[in-house]
């Protein structure tokens, strides 16, 4: 039963991450950078976005470590050539926001569908879980730590002399994130925001 639950949650996570990464690729392409399209990332196919560590190993590890209560992961980052963007300082902000925004908009759209489904039906439960996964993914990626999307927004807003110092922490971003997760960032920041959005969306 636990394996079945993991497979369902993992499949929904893959779909949410595919929407997220496709949105980054689409906005980047629209702003003049063909790199995501040439790399095959302008796609909703989950296979185009899978990263062995972030998409496969991390979700399984978290599922086991939390006793089946939590599944989360990360897709392969979309390659972007900022030099090809029409307005790099502005466009990097919109590209960064595109992924989280797509997840939150999708969750809102699903919430409208859930409201017209029979309460407690299998489809409504699955869509409700899918909505929450999208909300968590969207909120988490807004954390302003490289390479998460929130950092792209900060990069677009920072003056050049601060930009270089800020981007220098990116090689240590994963370690910083793991430390923050270990110290309870989900309980302190992520879940409270997620719960607010859940209430607003009526889930």
N, C-alpha and C positions, 0 to 999 in steps of 0.2 A: 504493500500500500504506500509506503514511504517513497519507493522508487517511482511509482505511478505519479505521486504528487510532485516529485522532482521533475519528471519529464514534462508534465503540464506546465509547471512554473518556468522551466527552462525554455520551452517552446514559446511561451508568451514573452519572455525576456528577449529572445532572439528577434521576435517580430518588432518589439519596441525599439531595440537597438538598431534594427534595419531602417525603420522610419527615421530615427534620430540621425544616423549617418547619411542617409539619402538626402535629408534636408540640408545638411552641411554642404554636400556635394552639389546639390541643385542651386543653392544660393551663390556658392562660389562660381559655378559655371555661368550663372546669369550675370555676375559682376565681371566677367571677362576672362576667367581662368579655366582653360579646358583640361587642366591636369586631372581632376577627379574623374571626368568622363574617359579620358585616355587610360586611366588606371582601372577602369571598370567599376567605379564606385557610384556612378549615377544609376543606381539600381536598388530595388526593394528586395532583391534576392538575398536572404541571410548569408548564403555561402560567400557572397562578395565582401562581407564585413567581418568574417570570423577571424579572431586572433586566438592562437592556441592557449596562451596563458590566461588572458583576460576573459575570453568567451567560453572556454571549456573547463580549464582547471580551476579558476577562481570560483565560479558558481558552485561546482561540486564540492570544493573545500568549504565554502561558507555554509552550504546545505548540511554537510556532515558536522561542522563545528557548532552549528546552532541547533542541532537536533531536528533538522527539517523545518525550522521556523522561518528561514530567510534564504533567499537566492538573489544574488546580484552579480553583475559582471561588467565587462567593458569590451567594446568592439575595437577593431583595428582602426586607428585614426585615419581620417580622410587626408590624402596628400594635397596640399594647397601651395601654389607658387604665388606668394603675396606680391611679387614684382609685376605680375600680369594683371592684377586687379586694377580697376579704373581709378579707384581712390582707396589705397591700402588702409590708411588710418581709419576711415569711415567703414569700409567694407568688412574689415576684420571683426568689427563689433556685430554687424548683422549676421555674418557667417557664424560667429560664436553663439549668438542668440537663437539661430535657426533650429538647432537640434533640440534644446530644452523646450522652445516654444512649440515645436511640432508635437512633442510628447504631451504637453499640457493641453493643447488644442484637441489632440486625439482623445485624451481622457475625457474632456468636456463633451465631445461628440458621442462617445460611448455612454456617458452618463445619461444623455437624452434618450438613447436607445433602451437603456436599462429600465428607465421609468415606464416604458410602455410594455415591458415584458412581465409575465407572471412572476410575482415575488417568490424568490427561493428556487426558481427553476434552474436547471443545470446551465443553460445558456446565460442567464443573468448572473449566476455566480462566477462563471468563467470570465464574462465581460467585466464584472466588478473587479476581479483580481487583475485583469489586464489593465484596467484603468489605473489601479493603484500602482502597479509596476511602472506605468508610464509617468505617473506623478513623481514617484521616487527617483526615477532616472532623470527626469527633467530638473528637479530640485537639486539633486546631488551634483549634477554637472554644472550648476551655477556657482559652485564653490570657486572662489578666485585663486586657485592654486594650479599652476601649470602641471600637466597639459589639459586640465579640465576647461570646459567652455567659458566659465566665468573669468578665467585668466585672459582669454582672448578679448573679452569686453574691456577688461582693465588695460590691456596693452594698447587698445585703440584710443583710450582716454589719457594715457600717461604722456607727459612730455618726453622727448628723446633721451635726456640725461637720466631719467628714472626708468625708462623702458629697458635699457641695457642691464641695469641692476636687477630689475624684476625678472627678466627672461633668463638670467643666469641661474635661477633656482630650479629651472625646469628639469635638469638631470636628476634632481633629488625629489621631484614632485611625488613620485610613487611612494617613496619612503615616508615622506611627510604625511601623505594621505593614510597610509597604513597605521602610522602613529596616532593620527587623529581619530581613526576608527577604533583603535585599541583603547583610546582615552574617552570614547563615548560620544563622538561627534554626531552619530545618528540619534542618540537619545536627547542630546542637548540642543541640536540645531535642526537636523533633517526631519525627524518625526514630527516635531511641533508644527513646522511649516507644512509638511505633507498633510497633517490632520486638519489644518486650516483650509487647505485647498479641497480636501475630501468633503468637508462640511459645505464649502461654497458650491461645489459641483453637485452636492446632494447625493453623494454615494453612501 
